[in-house]
Amino acid sequence: MAEESGIPAQRRCAHYLEGIVSSASDRLNTRVLEGMHNKIKVLKRMRYGDRDKACFFLKIKDTFPGKAR
């Protein structure tokens, strides 16, 4: 509909529609991602010397019990 309207500003915004809708539906912004990254770094420091990667990834999954996508 934006393409058919002939309004240049609307036509430009139509290209960003997918990102706008994704941003509104997924509440993951950079603050949340930075916080998650920091928690993972803390877990990594706490587990220094442990070589069991499977256990480390299970600990990460346990720290962030979100819904599966």
C-alpha positions, 0 to 999 in steps of 0.5 A, a space after each residue: 500500500 505504501 508503494 502505491 501511495 506515491 508518497 516518498 516518505 511512506 515508500 522509504 518507511 515501508 523498507 524498514 517495516 520488518 525491522 520495526 515490527 520485529 523491534 516491537 514484538 521482541 523486547 530484546 534491546 542492546 541493554 538486555 543483550 549487554 546484561 546477558 553478555 555480562 552475566 555470561 562473562 561472570 559465569 566464565 570467570 567463576 568456572 575458570 579452569 573447568 574444561 567441561 564445556 557442556 556443563 558451562 552451556 547448561 549453566 548458561 541455559 539455567 541462568 536464562 530460563 526464557 521461553 524456547 524459540 
